[in-house]
Amino acid sequence: MCGIVGYIGNKDSKEILLKGLEKLEYRGYDSAGIALQNGHGIHVFKEKGRIADLRKIVDGNVTAHIGIGHTRWATHGVPSKTNSHPHQSASDRFTLVHNGVIENYDFLKREYLSNVEFKSETDTEVVVQLIEFFVNEGLTVLEAFRKTLTLLHGSYALALLDAKDRETIYVAKNKSPLLVGLGDGFNVVASDAMAMLQVTDKYVELMDKEVVIVTKDQVTIQNLAGETINRKPYKAELDASDIEKGTYPHYMIKEIDEQPLVMRKIIQTYQNEQGELTIDSEIIGAMNDSDRVYIVAAGTSYNAGLVGKQLIENMAKIPVEVHIASEFVYNMPLLSKKPLFIFITQSGETADSRAVLVKVKGMGYRALTITNVPGSTLSREADYTLLLHAGPEIAVASTKAYTAQIAVLSILAEVTAKSQNIKVDFDLVHELGIIANAMEVLCDSKELFEHISREFLSVTRNAFFIGRGVDYYVCLEGSLKLKEISYIQAEGFAGGELKHGTIALIEEGTPIIALATQESVNLSIRGNVKEVVARGANPCIISMKGLNMDEDSFIIPEVHELLTPLISVIPLQLIAYYAALHRDCDVDKPRNLAKSVTVE
Ligand code: M6R
């Protein structure tokens, strides 16, 4: 979703801001802009489309030691040059970038700004006009900024320039992510550390409702009452090469290929010196104290949660419910007496999940976040965190985070089971090692998946994925991957459910991708395939070694049947990737989507 960068220092900020915005492209956006401030005033350049389009219109002759930039993912108002950020106040004195949603913008507009002529349809413009309104009423800029913040309902990360002050960027956040980066003779602002890793790896976290005054030599954090807050900086543990594509054409394929490595990293990180899997005893205590686990997540992370339910119930014998975050907030089920909440989120910033976290923490319940991003909002605000150690995931389509989430959930299930002396009938470290090897075999079979993708998906307008048990959960993920990057309408179904309605959609040649990795349902899923073939469907069966039959299109290596999602998903990721390529889609930046969904 929207991304923010800012720079104040001795260098020309233009290229630093543009490079920073390029690093935020992965979050998803539809327009971008920068504001450069120098002795001649504030120069705003904005454009609909990609950063490359913005670059074309930025005046190379403008140099400025202070500036802010923004990538916009439209919420209020269509994607357009006018609605893109930065936005300016009526007199052009104030220039603002914003990430988030101001829920009461309409009320504020009517209440305070009825005489102001608005240029855009955005909620953001209300904020910048309000700041000017309060300055015109006699407040200082800082007072006006604070006063405005106290009136806002909703989420925001803000960076503000004042044309009469070339020494300061004003910054604030509530619910939306924002960091301040520290340098020698300069400071920066960024939605995430990746954006400004080019200039610094030293960052300060900001908390909700804090106001920050950033100059080139100083960063002053205050609460809304104006009291100064001291906070130590931290070093962002990111390797610049982790966020580069290297020789890969797309981040998505790079991240698919990284999965064996991530599996091995997870095994190592969660092993103690004796080679046993281990997890913080407080987390295991919380698991054992609970009578029911509630997994809350969105999208791919929700799909991983479904597999997690299977793992925790089978291994640790604790009942688990899995909920879609955006539904749970408004439609909470009757909770058990001692619930434990597990939030699964790659980014750690998903607003829907965070809203549930805030709600259940307010009710006094304990929460564990499983995330890829240390220090992210959901990590900070939960009682406990388990990290995925998957390295930055840049492609919008989540791949390595999904398998990392399942692997970490399997470790949580195993360690919990062992702590209760529940016997687990397999050695998880050994099995995860086998899985890492099997993942390599699959990643080396790209040509085959390219071929399958061409054969089944190059001309179709829809596709169905069917499976039973955990295969069904993987089908949900496979269909999500296909639809989000190739725009083929794809749905995942439980094999037995198809004939209760959806089978009406099967026509001559409709592609059906079926997973057959579970012995207990192997014959029934094959029966379901026959039902659709009889109605003209074109079946692509992906089975597991030992369960395979002559008609199968691909056979994945044999792994423990509880853990098959870790590898059966890889063919589906690759098939989706090639389908998107064959259709000339923008694989890493699919239309309308954002990597980090920071609005509810
Ligand atoms: O960062 P999160 O895991 O909380 O994100 C949740 C979903 O937005 C995300 O999994 C989304 O569905 C994927 N990008 C799809 O590939």
Residues whose N, C-alpha, C, O or C-beta is under 5 A from the ligand:
A	BS01	M6R	A298 G299 T300 S301 I344 T345 Q346 S347 G348 T350 V396 A397 S398 K595 V597
